Amino acid sequence: PPPPPFPPPPPLRLWGGGGASFFPCSSSQQRLTYEMLSNLALVLIDGTVFEIVQGLLEIQHLTEKNLYNQRLKLHSEHRALKQELLRKHKESLQGCKSHNLAVLRAAQQRELEALEQRVKHEQKMMDEKIVLELDQKVIDQQNTLEKAGVPGFYITTNPKELTLQMNLLDLILKMQQRSAQSGNR
């Protein structure tokens, strides 16, 4: 069977999907003031913020890939444990006397259920670890961008502020792409 899907991204991720518009909701447009845009333009002039954002994006991609691989490894280990247990059960059944069959099957069922509970618990713990690690990356990203003087960035878990920060990052990335395209001409 295919591995279970990767857990849904936590609600605190800075790098979101970049729809057709920079500002999908009017509250983001209202919060993005002329002063904020002017200050953003000033910090983008020398290109340092572009490099910082690119570095943060690369770190995030590496982190996501690493966490995904950890989860796949855990899933593979669980699959191997279950296969080994089923193999052991099959061997036991083949050597079992008929009058002990019901007792053996009941014991094997309990053993299988215990393994499934363990697997479920370990997967839940892994998923929680992934969410916490990604949440920490968001805080690190917010802190880095705040220290770099990028307007609108500070440590927050407020969904509206996170949406604004994601929109600002989308804007910065699109400006970086345009800057690179105009530089290649």
N, C-alpha and C positions, 0 to 999 in steps of 0.2 A: 504494500500500500504506500501511497505517496506520503511524504512527511507532513505533519500538521502545518497549517499555514502559520506564518510568522505572526506574532501577536500584533494587534492593531497599534499604531503609533500612539504614544501618550499624548495627552492634550497639550503638553507644554513645549512641543517642538517648535523651534523658530523657523526652520526651513519648510515651508508648506508648498503645496502645489501652486503654481503661479497662473491662475486663470487668465482670461482674456484681458481683464482690467487690473490695474494696480490696486484699486480700492473697491472691492466687491460690495461693501456696505457703506451707507451714507455716514454712519457714525465715525468710520475711519477718515472719511473725507473731511468731516467737521473737525476732527482732532488734529489733522495734518495742517497746521497753520502756515501762513506765508513766512512767519519768522522761523519755523522749524525747517521749511524748505530752503530758506536762505542760509541758515546755519549748516544744513546738510551740504549745500553746494560749496560752502567754504571749506568744510573738512574733506571734501572729495577732490579738491584742486590738485594736490600733490600726488595723488594716487596711492598713498599709504593705506587708506581705508579699503580701497579695492583689494590690495594685497592681504590685508587682515581678513576681510570677508572670504576671500578665496582660500586662505589658510584654514579658517574655521570650517568652511564647507568640506575641505579635504579631510580634516580631522573627523568631522561628523560622518562622512562616508566610510572612513576606515573603522570607526567605532561601530557603525551599523553593521558593516560586513563582519567584523569580529564577533559581535553579539549574535548575529544570525548563524555564524559557523559554530559558536558554542551551543546554540539551541539545536542545530542539526546533529552535532556530536552527541548530545544528551539523548536525542530521539533515537539515534543509531544504537547507542548503548542499551537503551530500554528495549528496542526491538531484539537485540542479541540476547538479552536476559530472558525475554519471553520465549524466544525460539529454543534456547537451551533448556528452559523449564519444561516446555512441551516435549522436547526430545527425551528428557529424563522421565517424564510421565509415561511416554509411549513405551520406553524400555521396562519400566516398572509394571505396566499393564500386561506386557507380553510374558513376564515371568511370574505373574500373580496366579494363585490358585483361585478357582471359580468361587469358592465360598468366602474369600476375602475381597472379592471384586468391589462390592458395594462400599465397603469401608475405605478401600484404597481410593476409589473415585471421589468419595466425599472429602477425603483428606487432600486430594489433588485439587479439587474445586476450591477449597479454603486457601490452599497455597497460591493458586492462580489469582484469586480475589485479593489476597494480601499483596501480591506483586503489583496488580493493577492499581491498588490504593497507593502503594509506594511511588509508582510511576506518576500517577496523577498529582501527588504531593510534590514530587521533585520538579515536574513541569510547571506547576503553579509557582514554586519558589524561584525557578529560573525566569519565568515571565515577570515576576515582581522585581527581580534583580535587574532585568533588562529595562523595565520602566524607570526604576530608580536611577540607573546609570544614564539613561537618556535625559531624564529630568535634570541630573547634575550637569550634563553637557550643555543644556539650555542655559542654566545659571552661569556656567563658565563663559558661554558665548555672550550673554547679556553683560556680564562683568567686563569682559574684554572690550566690547564695543563701547560701553560706558566710559572706560578708562581712556579709550582712543578719542573720546569727545564726540562720538556720533550722537546727534540729538535724537531723543525718543527712546534711548536705551538705558535701562537700569534693571535691576533684578526685580521681577514681578511674576506672579502667577495669575494675575487678573486676565481672563480670556480676552477682554476688549483690548487691553494694552498689548497682549501677545499678538493679537491680530494686527494691530497697528505696527508692531515691530516686524512681523512677517511681511507686511506690505512695504515697509521701508527697505527691508532686505531685498525684496523683489525689485524695487525701484533701483537700488544700488547695483544689483546684478545686471539689470537691463541697461543702466547707464554705462557700466563697465563694458558690456558687449558692444554698445554703440561706440564707445571711445576706442575700443580695439579695432572695430571695423573702419572707423574714420582714420585711424592711424595707419592702416594697411593700404590706404589709397594713394 
